Amino acid sequence: MKLDVIKLDGGKGGSIELADDIFGIEEIRGDILQRVVTWQLAKRRAGTHKIQVRNEVSRTGKKMYKQKGTGGARHGSRRAAQFVGGAKAHGPVVRSHAFDLPKKVRALALKHALSSKAKEGSLIVLDSATLPDAKTAALREQLGKIGVTNALVIAGAQVDNNLKLAARNIPNVDVLPNAGLNVYDVLRRRTLVLTKDAVEAIQARFQPEEAA
């Protein structure tokens, strides 16, 4: 498929050929996208929420009262979960929430995410993403000219420093290098903006798979 290339100031920058097996998938698999988004969100969880288990509660270990003859239930410690000040039963402990997901599934999900943006008409290809000055107001005006208000910008192998500084105060606009491209960030923003260099890098990234 062929897509027009535009410049950051709204001018025309020619056209580019996009690989159909990456940007032109017709049947978008929502189940695969959901699996990868869940995997990403689980992987980034800290897992540091913790309660005190029974052997960590600072209370006496002495038996509360005699075993028999009280007419009440048998108890051996005030650290038990049913008592005020006792431990919590089956509460969260420090652990990793991450789980494994095959590389092929992750790669396929990225292709489907890219294709979904192309199919919706929410994919923009820029000639380049550089700014002469780190001015937020100027960048916001330029993005407005090309109709971008909520977007993920993949700016090439290295993000231009002026672009990074100018974009960080614009809400709902994320700027990442090629290596930062991921399914979750593609789907959470309305528009996907790629530079020509980013498109070439994405297509080169999937070539070894096809050759194999």
C-alpha positions as CSV (number, residue, x, y, z in Angstrom):
1,M,0.0,0.0,0.0
2,K,1.1,3.6,-0.7
3,L,0.8,6.5,1.7
4,D,1.5,10.2,1.2
5,V,4.4,11.6,3.2
6,I,4.0,15.0,4.8
7,K,6.3,17.5,6.5
8,L,5.9,18.7,10.0
9,D,4.8,22.1,8.7
10,G,2.0,20.5,6.7
11,G,3.8,20.5,3.3
12,K,4.0,17.5,0.9
13,G,7.0,15.2,1.1
14,G,6.3,12.6,-1.6
15,S,5.0,9.1,-0.9
16,I,6.2,5.9,0.6
17,E,5.4,2.2,0.0
18,L,4.2,0.3,3.1
19,A,4.5,-3.5,3.3
20,D,1.0,-5.1,3.2
21,D,1.9,-7.9,5.6
22,I,2.8,-5.2,8.3
23,F,0.5,-2.3,7.6
24,G,-2.2,-3.9,5.4
25,I,-3.7,-6.7,7.4
26,E,-7.5,-6.7,6.9
27,E,-8.8,-8.9,9.7
28,I,-7.5,-7.3,12.9
29,R,-7.2,-9.9,15.7
30,G,-8.5,-8.2,18.9
31,D,-7.8,-11.3,21.0
32,I,-4.0,-11.1,20.1
33,L,-3.9,-7.4,20.9
34,Q,-5.6,-8.0,24.2
35,R,-3.1,-10.7,25.1
36,V,-0.1,-8.5,24.4
37,V,-1.5,-5.4,26.2
38,T,-2.2,-7.6,29.3
39,W,1.3,-9.0,29.1
40,Q,2.8,-5.5,28.9
41,L,0.7,-4.1,31.8
42,A,1.5,-7.1,34.0
43,K,5.2,-6.9,33.2
44,R,5.5,-3.3,34.4
45,R,3.6,-3.8,37.7
46,A,6.0,-3.3,40.7
47,G,4.4,-6.2,42.7
48,T,5.6,-4.5,46.0
49,H,2.2,-4.3,47.7
50,K,2.5,-6.4,50.8
51,I,0.8,-7.1,54.1
52,Q,2.1,-8.6,57.4
53,V,1.7,-12.4,57.5
54,R,1.2,-14.2,60.7
55,N,4.8,-14.7,61.7
56,E,5.5,-11.0,61.1
57,V,2.9,-9.5,63.4
58,S,4.3,-8.0,66.6
59,R,1.9,-9.6,69.2
60,T,2.4,-12.1,72.0
61,G,2.6,-15.7,71.1
62,K,1.2,-16.8,74.4
63,K,-2.0,-18.9,74.4
64,M,-5.0,-16.6,75.0
65,Y,-6.8,-18.8,77.4
66,K,-7.0,-22.4,78.4
67,Q,-8.1,-24.9,75.7
68,K,-11.2,-26.3,77.4
69,G,-13.8,-25.2,79.9
70,T,-14.4,-21.6,78.6
71,G,-17.5,-22.3,76.6
72,G,-15.9,-20.5,73.7
73,A,-13.9,-21.5,70.6
74,R,-10.4,-22.8,70.9
75,H,-7.7,-20.2,70.1
76,G,-3.9,-20.3,70.4
77,S,-2.7,-16.9,69.4
78,R,-3.8,-13.3,69.1
79,R,-1.9,-13.1,65.8
80,A,-4.7,-14.9,64.0
81,A,-6.5,-13.0,61.2
82,Q,-9.9,-12.9,63.0
83,F,-8.6,-10.7,65.8
84,V,-8.1,-6.9,65.7
85,G,-4.4,-6.3,65.3
86,G,-3.8,-9.7,63.9
87,A,-2.4,-10.7,60.5
88,K,-4.3,-10.7,57.2
89,A,-5.2,-14.0,55.7
90,H,-4.2,-14.6,52.0
91,G,-3.2,-11.0,51.4
92,P,-0.8,-9.7,48.8
93,V,2.9,-10.4,49.1
94,V,6.0,-9.2,47.1
95,R,6.0,-11.0,43.8
96,S,6.4,-10.6,40.0
97,H,3.2,-10.3,38.0
98,A,5.1,-11.0,34.7
99,F,4.3,-14.0,32.6
100,D,5.8,-15.4,29.4
101,L,4.4,-14.7,25.9
102,P,5.9,-16.1,22.7
103,K,7.9,-13.7,20.6
104,K,5.8,-14.7,17.5
105,V,2.6,-13.6,19.3
106,R,4.2,-10.3,20.3
107,A,5.4,-9.6,16.7
108,L,2.0,-10.5,15.3
109,A,0.3,-8.2,17.7
110,L,2.5,-5.3,16.7
111,K,1.7,-5.9,13.0
112,H,-2.0,-6.0,13.8
113,A,-1.7,-2.8,15.9
114,L,0.1,-1.0,13.0
115,S,-2.5,-2.3,10.5
116,S,-5.4,-1.2,12.7
117,K,-4.1,2.4,12.6
118,A,-3.6,2.3,8.8
119,K,-7.1,0.8,8.3
120,E,-8.7,3.6,10.4
121,G,-6.8,6.3,8.5
122,S,-5.0,7.2,11.7
123,L,-1.5,6.6,10.4
124,I,0.7,9.6,9.4
125,V,4.2,9.4,7.9
126,L,6.5,12.4,8.3
127,D,9.4,13.2,6.2
128,S,11.4,13.9,9.4
129,A,10.8,14.9,13.0
130,T,13.3,17.6,13.9
131,L,12.8,21.1,15.3
132,P,15.2,24.1,15.1
133,D,14.2,25.2,18.6
134,A,12.7,23.5,21.6
135,K,9.5,25.6,21.6
136,T,6.3,23.8,22.8
137,A,4.0,26.5,21.4
138,A,5.6,26.1,17.9
139,L,5.3,22.3,18.0
140,R,1.7,22.5,19.1
141,E,0.9,24.8,16.2
142,Q,2.7,22.5,13.7
143,L,0.8,19.4,15.0
144,G,-2.4,21.3,14.7
145,K,-1.7,22.0,11.1
146,I,-1.5,18.2,10.3
147,G,-4.5,17.5,12.6
148,V,-2.7,15.8,15.4
149,T,-3.9,16.3,19.0
150,N,-3.6,12.8,20.5
151,A,-0.7,10.8,19.1
152,L,2.3,8.6,19.4
153,V,5.3,9.8,17.5
154,I,8.0,7.3,16.5
155,A,10.8,9.7,15.6
156,G,13.6,7.5,14.3
157,A,16.6,5.8,15.8
158,Q,17.3,8.8,18.0
159,V,14.7,11.3,19.1
160,D,15.7,14.9,18.2
161,N,16.4,16.7,21.5
162,N,14.5,19.8,20.6
163,L,11.5,17.7,19.7
164,K,11.7,15.7,22.9
165,L,11.8,18.9,25.0
166,A,9.1,20.6,23.1
167,A,6.7,17.6,23.2
168,R,7.0,16.8,26.9
169,N,4.6,19.5,28.0
170,I,1.9,18.7,25.4
171,P,-0.8,16.4,26.8
172,N,-1.6,13.2,25.0
173,V,1.4,13.4,22.8
174,D,4.2,10.8,23.3
175,V,7.5,10.8,21.5
176,L,9.6,7.5,21.3
177,P,12.5,6.2,19.3
178,N,12.2,3.2,17.1
179,A,13.2,0.8,19.9
180,G,10.3,2.1,22.0
181,L,7.5,1.1,19.5
182,N,5.0,-1.2,21.4
183,V,1.4,-2.4,21.1
184,Y,0.1,-0.7,24.2
185,D,1.3,2.8,23.3
186,V,0.2,2.5,19.7
187,L,-3.4,1.6,20.8
188,R,-3.7,4.1,23.6
189,R,-3.2,7.1,21.3
190,R,-5.6,8.1,18.5
191,T,-3.0,8.7,15.8
192,L,0.3,7.0,15.0
193,V,2.9,9.3,13.5
194,L,6.0,7.6,12.0
195,T,9.0,9.2,10.3
196,K,10.2,7.7,7.0
197,D,13.2,6.3,8.9
198,A,10.9,4.7,11.4
199,V,8.9,3.0,8.7
200,E,12.1,1.6,7.1
201,A,13.3,0.4,10.5
202,I,9.9,-1.3,11.2
203,Q,9.9,-3.1,7.8
204,A,13.5,-4.1,8.3
205,R,12.7,-5.5,11.8
206,F,10.3,-8.1,10.3
207,Q,12.5,-9.1,7.3
208,P,14.5,-11.8,9.2
209,E,11.2,-13.5,10.2
210,E,10.0,-13.6,6.6
211,A,13.4,-14.9,5.4
212,A,13.4,-17.6,8.0
